[in-house]
Structures are given as structure tokens and as C-alpha cells.
Amino acid sequence: MDAQERELIENVKAAAQDVAFVTMRHDLASFTAQVFGDAGIELQAIGHMFGHDRLNGESPNQNGNDEVYAIGLLMRIAGQLLSASNDLFSDGRQYAAAALLRQLVEVEYLAWAFETRDKDAQRWLRSTLQERKSFFSPAKLRDAANGKFQGRDYGHHCELGGHPVPRASKLFNGDIVSSQLMLVDMLGHVGRTWAHLLCWAGDNQWSAPIQNRKSEMHTRFDAWNSTDPLVAAGESWTGG
């Protein structure tokens, strides 16, 4: 290890343990989880009440708009995963937090599909188990994305928290550096998920719950991205 590498490691350690940055990361995760949860509740209400799917006999769950309802459901799933993972990182249960982080990676895949593929949100909400295996599994979505999502990144998350494997032993040593790097990685995945949902919202008349929150989300994430030294380090560490 040369002097430059040693300096980089020391800088990462310092940034990971800086109380101000640690607080910023956890506060951003908490804020974002609340945004996802609240917007999701509103979108589910809108999707249930408004639209023509129920009148046309197309919604198995009697929603007015299954697509909008599905976006709301995905946001609520993301909000709970993020909130719980943030709490687990805070109190030192890194393995459990990493397991939830792997699920947030899958949420990002679905958010991409819902943004880019016509009616995928609707199709997902109405899908059977076999249809989800055929069209919405992580591997299927990575293939459909043509290289946008790297299999090695997903594999990294599976090795750390997705499956009970020996490599997970590194998460039980109370290392705050690893914990904070994973928290930064989690915020990156959630930020990209938000970006996909915001793009979807730009083309949907029922997207006010997302549109109304985009200014504050942008402000908070921009402040974090521009000041936290671990943002670039976290991407390097995870291969993101």
C-alpha cells in the first residue's frame, strides 16, 4: 500500500466517524423514508379513487388506476425498508440492515421498470407469482435494462446481507466505517429510485404527491451529495 492509498483510507475513516456527517446521513435517510411513506399513502388513495380501471372491470382490486396505486405501494415498501434499515445501522445491527438494503436495490430495479416500460407498474400490481418470476425478478430486470444495473453490485449485496454466507462475518465487528459506507450506498440507491419515480411523475396527471415534494428532496440530496466525502468513496467501495 502506497502513501496515497493510506491517505485515502485515513480520509474515509475520518469522514465515516465525523459526527456531523453521520448525523446528516441518518437524518437524510429518515426524511426520505417519511417522504416515500407519505407520498405512497397519498398515491394509493388517488389510485384507488380516480381513474377508469374499476369502471372498465380491469382492476382485480377495484382500483380506479392500478398504475398509480402500484407506484404508491412501491414507495411505501421503500419507505419502510429505508426507515428500518436506517434504524438498524444506527444501533449497530449491520447484517440485518444490509439484508434490507438488498431489497432496496430490487425496489430501484422496479422503479426503473415502472418509469421506462409502459404499464409495467399496472402489470406488476396485477401479476401472479409466476408472472413476477418471469418478468420482474432481479435478473430479468437487469437483462431488460441492458447494462444499466450491474450484476456484481447485486451480488455484492447478496453476499453481505441477502444470504447467510461466511462473508457476512465482517458485519459483526461493529466497524462504523463499513456501516457508514453501506448507509451512503443505501442513500445512493434510494436517490436513484426517487429519480426514476420523478421521471414517471412527469408524465402522469395524478402525480402531485411526488411533484409536491421534489423541491425539498432535491435540496436535501444536493446538499448531501455536494458535502459528504463518503459519497465518492461509497461508490468505489460497492462498485456502484
RAJOVEN-V422652 format. One line per field, one symbol per residue. phi: phi as a letter, one per 30 degrees, with the letter a starting at -180 (. if undefined). Layout:
phi->???
//
This chain:
phi->.dddddddddddedddcdeddededddddddddddddddddddddddddcjcddddiccdcicdbdddddddddddddddddddddddddcjcddddddddeddddddeddddddcceiddddddcddedddddbbdedddddddhjdccddddddddddbdbdbeededdccidddddddddddddddddddedddddeddcbdcceededcdddddddddddedbdddeddddddcid
//
